[in-house]
Amino acid sequence: MELVHSGKVRDVYADGDDLILVASDRVSVYDVVLPTLIPDKGKILTQLSLWWFEQLADIIPNHVLSATDVPEEFAGRAVRCRRLTMLPVEWIARGYLAGLGLKEYEKNGTVSGIPLPDGLVEASRLPEPIFTPTTKATEGHDEFITYDDVVREIGDDTAARLKDVTLEIYKRGAAIAAERGIIIADTKLEFGRAADGTLTLGDEVLTSDSSRFWPAGQWEPGRPQHALDKQFVRDWSSTLDWDRTPPGPAVPQDVVDATRARYIEVYERLTGRTWTS
């Protein structure tokens, strides 16, 4: 196999006509990879994505070819995938106000050009889920764009189809999670085209790296929420005297352990399965 790309968290290998997508135990915050690994993180993300791909298979095709036909050393953390030509947009759905969406709202009263009601606070539930795309930056940070920007980038038909799919995936996922006592505040998706042009869901889906998960029983607007996702590491890093440029700070053991526990908790609550590493 040939290593064709090494990202912040995932490594991509070419194996004939297929790709092998390998999720590492690396963790990044503010686009900086930290030097400390979170044990089992890559396996948890992979297994949770595979579970979600099954729940969402009737909405749109996905890139998964096999979860078992992978090199033995990557077992549990790798997926054999079809090659996609990825679209240059981050497809984000929000049902609650948090993160960069909150900052944008506080500044402009909008997110991605969508006006929102006055008086919302951190973690407010939105009147209905909204589509808030961003750029997919290869360097620097992603920036909010409007739906009209997406249309100009990829065309009206594709933009309309994937906006609808993004919101449908979010709504389906949020409903399933709600039955298990978890709020999905927002999520980020990636889509591409298969060799025959079919629009296809790729990368990961509804994981603790790509979504905000909150325990429903502890939800209280107006304050930060208990995070069952990567936000916990972001919050820890924000307490440091660090300029958010490489090299990132080492993560202390108690934060490593707590992060791993939260990833496992959300996996077990969503899937109903017991995590065994």
C-alpha positions as CSV (number, residue, x, y, z in Angstrom):
1,M,0.0,0.0,0.0
2,E,1.0,3.6,-0.6
3,L,0.5,6.4,1.9
4,V,-1.3,9.1,-0.1
5,H,-2.3,11.5,2.6
6,S,-1.7,12.0,6.3
7,G,-4.2,14.3,8.0
8,K,-4.5,15.6,11.5
9,V,-6.2,12.4,12.6
10,R,-6.6,10.0,9.6
11,D,-4.1,8.4,7.3
12,V,-5.1,7.4,3.8
13,Y,-3.5,4.6,1.9
14,A,-4.0,3.5,-1.7
15,D,-4.6,-0.2,-2.3
16,G,-5.3,-0.8,-5.9
17,D,-8.5,0.9,-6.9
18,D,-9.6,1.3,-3.2
19,L,-8.5,3.5,-0.3
20,I,-7.8,2.4,3.2
21,L,-8.9,5.1,5.7
22,V,-7.1,4.6,9.0
23,A,-8.1,6.6,12.1
24,S,-5.2,7.2,14.4
25,D,-5.3,8.0,18.2
26,R,-4.1,11.5,17.5
27,V,-6.2,14.5,18.7
28,S,-6.1,18.0,17.3
29,V,-7.5,21.3,18.6
30,Y,-7.6,24.6,16.6
31,D,-6.1,22.7,13.7
32,V,-3.0,21.8,15.7
33,V,-2.1,18.1,16.4
34,L,-1.3,17.6,20.0
35,P,1.7,15.4,20.9
36,T,-0.3,13.1,23.2
37,L,-2.4,10.2,22.0
38,I,-5.9,9.2,23.3
39,P,-5.8,5.4,23.5
40,D,-8.5,3.7,21.4
41,K,-9.7,7.0,20.0
42,G,-9.3,5.9,16.4
43,K,-11.1,2.6,16.9
44,I,-14.0,4.3,18.7
45,L,-14.4,6.8,15.9
46,T,-14.3,4.1,13.2
47,Q,-16.7,1.8,14.9
48,L,-19.2,4.6,15.7
49,S,-19.0,5.8,12.1
50,L,-19.7,2.3,10.8
51,W,-22.7,2.0,13.1
52,W,-24.0,5.4,11.8
53,F,-23.4,4.5,8.2
54,E,-25.8,1.6,8.7
55,Q,-28.5,3.8,10.2
56,L,-28.2,6.3,7.4
57,A,-27.8,4.0,4.4
58,D,-31.2,4.7,2.9
59,I,-30.6,8.5,2.8
60,I,-27.4,8.5,0.6
61,P,-24.7,6.0,-0.5
62,N,-21.5,6.0,1.6
63,H,-17.9,5.2,0.8
64,V,-17.6,2.0,2.8
65,L,-16.6,-1.1,1.0
66,S,-15.5,-3.3,3.9
67,A,-14.7,-2.9,7.6
68,T,-12.8,-6.2,7.7
69,D,-10.9,-6.4,4.5
70,V,-8.1,-4.2,5.8
71,P,-4.5,-4.9,6.9
72,E,-4.3,-6.7,10.2
73,E,-2.3,-4.0,11.9
74,F,-5.1,-1.6,11.3
75,A,-7.9,-3.9,12.4
76,G,-10.7,-2.0,14.1
77,R,-9.6,1.4,13.1
78,A,-9.6,1.2,9.3
79,V,-12.2,1.0,6.6
80,R,-11.7,0.0,3.0
81,C,-13.4,2.7,0.9
82,R,-14.2,3.6,-2.6
83,R,-12.3,6.6,-4.0
84,L,-14.2,9.8,-4.1
85,T,-13.6,13.2,-5.6
86,M,-14.4,15.3,-2.5
87,L,-16.4,18.5,-2.7
88,P,-14.7,21.7,-1.4
89,V,-17.3,22.4,1.3
90,E,-17.8,21.4,4.9
91,W,-21.4,20.5,5.2
92,I,-22.6,21.5,8.7
93,A,-26.0,21.2,10.3
94,R,-26.8,22.9,13.6
95,G,-29.8,22.4,15.9
96,Y,-28.3,24.3,18.8
97,L,-26.2,27.4,19.2
98,A,-22.6,26.6,20.1
99,G,-18.9,27.1,19.1
100,L,-18.2,29.3,16.1
101,G,-21.9,29.4,15.4
102,L,-22.5,31.2,18.7
103,K,-19.7,33.6,18.1
104,E,-21.0,34.5,14.6
105,Y,-24.5,34.9,16.0
106,E,-23.2,37.2,18.8
107,K,-21.5,39.3,16.3
108,N,-24.0,39.5,13.5
109,G,-27.3,37.8,14.6
110,T,-26.8,35.3,11.8
111,V,-24.9,32.1,11.0
112,S,-23.9,31.6,7.4
113,G,-26.2,34.4,6.4
114,I,-29.2,32.9,8.1
115,P,-30.9,35.3,10.5
116,L,-31.7,33.9,13.9
117,P,-34.2,35.2,16.5
118,D,-33.0,37.8,19.0
119,G,-32.2,36.7,22.6
120,L,-30.6,33.4,22.0
121,V,-27.8,32.3,24.4
122,E,-25.1,29.6,24.4
123,A,-26.7,26.2,23.9
124,S,-30.1,27.6,22.9
125,R,-32.1,25.2,20.8
126,L,-32.8,26.7,17.4
127,P,-36.4,27.0,16.0
128,E,-35.4,24.4,13.4
129,P,-32.0,22.9,12.3
130,I,-30.1,25.1,9.9
131,F,-27.5,24.4,7.2
132,T,-24.3,26.5,7.9
133,P,-21.6,25.5,5.4
134,T,-17.9,26.5,5.7
135,T,-14.9,26.5,3.5
136,K,-12.7,23.5,3.6
137,A,-9.3,25.1,4.2
138,T,-6.1,23.2,3.4
139,E,-4.3,25.8,5.5
140,G,-5.5,28.1,8.2
141,H,-9.1,27.9,9.5
142,D,-12.5,27.2,7.8
143,E,-14.7,30.2,7.3
144,F,-18.5,30.5,7.2
145,I,-20.0,30.8,3.7
146,T,-23.6,31.1,2.6
147,Y,-25.7,28.7,0.7
148,D,-25.4,31.0,-2.3
149,D,-21.7,30.6,-2.1
150,V,-22.1,26.8,-2.2
151,V,-24.3,27.2,-5.3
152,R,-21.6,29.2,-7.0
153,E,-19.0,26.7,-6.1
154,I,-20.7,23.4,-7.1
155,G,-23.9,24.3,-8.9
156,D,-27.5,24.6,-7.9
157,D,-28.6,21.0,-8.2
158,T,-25.8,19.5,-6.2
159,A,-26.0,22.2,-3.5
160,A,-29.7,21.8,-3.1
161,R,-29.4,18.0,-2.9
162,L,-26.6,18.0,-0.3
163,K,-28.2,20.7,1.8
164,D,-31.3,18.5,2.1
165,V,-29.2,15.4,2.8
166,T,-27.1,17.2,5.4
167,L,-30.2,18.3,7.3
168,E,-31.9,14.9,6.9
169,I,-28.8,13.1,8.3
170,Y,-28.7,15.5,11.2
171,K,-32.4,15.1,12.0
172,R,-32.3,11.3,11.7
173,G,-29.2,11.2,13.9
174,A,-30.6,13.7,16.5
175,A,-33.8,11.7,16.8
176,I,-31.9,8.4,17.3
177,A,-29.6,10.1,19.9
178,A,-32.5,11.7,21.7
179,E,-34.0,8.3,22.4
180,R,-30.7,7.5,24.1
181,G,-30.6,10.7,26.2
182,I,-28.0,12.5,24.0
183,I,-28.3,15.8,22.3
184,I,-26.5,16.3,19.0
185,A,-26.0,20.0,18.9
186,D,-24.3,20.1,15.5
187,T,-22.3,18.0,13.1
188,K,-20.0,18.3,10.2
189,L,-20.2,16.0,7.1
190,E,-18.1,15.5,4.0
191,F,-19.4,14.4,0.5
192,G,-17.8,13.5,-2.7
193,R,-18.5,11.9,-6.1
194,A,-17.8,8.3,-6.9
195,A,-16.2,7.4,-10.2
196,D,-19.7,7.1,-11.8
197,G,-20.7,10.6,-10.5
198,T,-22.8,9.4,-7.6
199,L,-23.0,11.8,-4.7
200,T,-21.5,9.8,-1.7
201,L,-21.1,10.4,2.0
202,G,-17.5,10.0,3.0
203,D,-14.9,10.5,5.8
204,E,-16.6,10.0,9.2
205,V,-20.2,10.6,10.4
206,L,-21.7,11.7,13.7
207,T,-18.7,11.0,15.8
208,S,-17.2,12.8,18.8
209,D,-14.7,14.4,16.5
210,S,-17.2,15.7,14.0
211,S,-20.2,16.5,16.3
212,R,-21.1,18.1,19.6
213,F,-22.7,15.6,22.0
214,W,-24.4,16.7,25.2
215,P,-26.2,14.6,27.9
216,A,-29.8,15.6,27.5
217,G,-30.5,15.4,31.2
218,Q,-27.8,18.1,31.9
219,W,-28.7,20.5,29.1
220,E,-29.1,24.1,30.4
221,P,-28.9,27.0,27.9
222,G,-26.8,30.0,28.9
223,R,-23.7,28.1,29.9
224,P,-21.1,25.6,28.5
225,Q,-22.5,22.1,28.3
226,H,-21.0,18.8,29.6
227,A,-19.2,17.6,26.4
228,L,-19.1,14.0,25.3
229,D,-16.8,15.0,22.5
230,K,-13.6,16.7,21.5
231,Q,-14.8,20.0,23.0
232,F,-13.5,18.7,26.4
233,V,-10.0,18.8,25.0
234,R,-10.5,22.2,23.4
235,D,-11.8,23.6,26.8
236,W,-8.7,22.2,28.6
237,S,-6.4,23.8,26.0
238,S,-8.1,27.2,26.3
239,T,-7.0,27.4,29.9
240,L,-3.3,27.4,28.8
241,D,-1.0,30.2,27.9
242,W,-0.7,28.9,24.3
243,D,-1.0,30.8,21.1
244,R,-2.7,27.9,19.2
245,T,0.3,27.4,16.9
246,P,2.5,24.3,16.7
247,P,3.9,22.6,18.6
248,G,0.8,21.9,20.7
249,P,1.0,21.3,24.4
250,A,1.2,17.8,25.9
251,V,-2.1,16.6,27.4
252,P,-2.0,15.5,31.0
253,Q,-3.0,12.0,31.9
254,D,-6.2,13.0,33.7
255,V,-7.4,14.8,30.6
256,V,-6.4,11.8,28.4
257,D,-8.4,9.5,30.7
258,A,-11.4,11.7,30.9
259,T,-11.5,12.2,27.1
260,R,-11.2,8.5,26.4
261,A,-14.0,7.8,28.9
262,R,-16.3,10.4,27.2
263,Y,-15.7,8.9,23.8
264,I,-16.5,5.5,25.1
265,E,-19.6,6.7,27.0
266,V,-21.2,8.2,23.9
267,Y,-20.3,5.2,21.8
268,E,-22.0,2.9,24.3
269,R,-25.0,5.0,24.8
270,L,-25.6,5.5,21.1
271,T,-25.0,2.0,19.9
272,G,-26.1,0.0,22.9
273,R,-22.9,-2.0,22.7
274,T,-20.2,-2.4,25.3
275,W,-16.8,-1.1,24.3
276,T,-14.0,-3.6,24.2
277,S,-10.7,-2.4,23.0
